[in-house]
């Protein structure tokens, strides 16, 4: 029996929690950077889990990647830039689930309100997919912080 126990324990690698947390935080930063590179909608679709849930103010939950694609096909993201920076992240002991939260910055780039900047808070819940990539399963944000670009 001890040989079987040794074999089972040997197949369960130890998870470096600090390394996982840093990887998760970097994924969130990469997600924000990608938003600048390819647009907000494309970045959200790239980093979303297939069963994603998006919670937006004054809206029912958007559930699943097909619903997210449909929403984005009806909206334009060419008139603004959305970036964010995580202030904190945490990973479950299992190493396959975590969350980040921080501050987002929304800058209007076209139209009458060009140059207007607003800030808010966000929280994303992440899970690792079969390839070992972090993908968000739930994302939500709250507007209303006073603009202070030094926070970014």
C-alpha positions, -999 to +999 in steps of 0.1 A: +000+000+000+028+026+007+041+022-028+007+031-043+005+061-020+040+072-030+030+069-067-002+089-062+016+117-043+044+117-069+019+124-097+004+154-079+029+182-086+032+210-060+018+243-072+040+274-068+012+298-056+033+330-060+043+320-095+007+312-104-004+346-090+022+365-110+012+346-141-025+355-135-016+392-129+005+392-161-024+377-181-046+405-169-020+431-180-016+413-213-054+414-218-054+452-213-024+456-236-042+435-262-072+458-260-050+486-272-036+465-300-067+449-315-096+468-299-116+461-268-141+437-284-115+415-300-094+414-268-124+404-248-133+376-272-096+364-272-094+362-234-129+350-227-137+314-216-163+297-238-188+299-209-180+335-200-204+357-181-202+395-185-220+417-160-226+452-171-245+481-154-282+483-162-281+450-182-289+414-178-259+391-177-243+382-210-237+345-209-215+325-232-191+335-259-217+334-287-238+360-268-206+381-263-199+379-300-235+390-308-233+419-284-200+431-299-213+427-335-240+453-326-216+478-310-185+497-321-154+500-301-136+525-324-145+556-304-128+548-271-098+531-255-103+509-225-073+499-204-069+486-169-044+475-143-048+449-117-042+460-081-045+425-067-048+389-077-053+356-060-052+320-071-070+290-055-048+263-040-058+241-069-040+265-093-068+265-118-091+293-106-083+329-096-095+365-096-080+399-102-094+434-095-082+469-101-089+502-118-099+507-154-095+539-175-120+547-203-109+574-227-132+587-255-112+591-287-138+604-312-168+626-313-181+654-292-167+639-260-132+633-273-107+635-246-131+627-218-117+602-193-136+581-167-124+556-142-139+527-124-132+494-107-133+460-121-131+424-111-124+393-133-127+357-123-103+335-142-098+298-148-071+278-166-082+260-197-069+226-209-039+243-225-029+259-192-040+294-204-059+318-181-092+328-195-118+349-177-151+333-168-167+364-153-160+401-157-177+431-142-169+467-136-183+497-118-180+533-131-178+564-110-143+570-097-129+605-100-105+607-129-069+604-117-046+592-144-018+587-118-036+555-107-029+537-139 
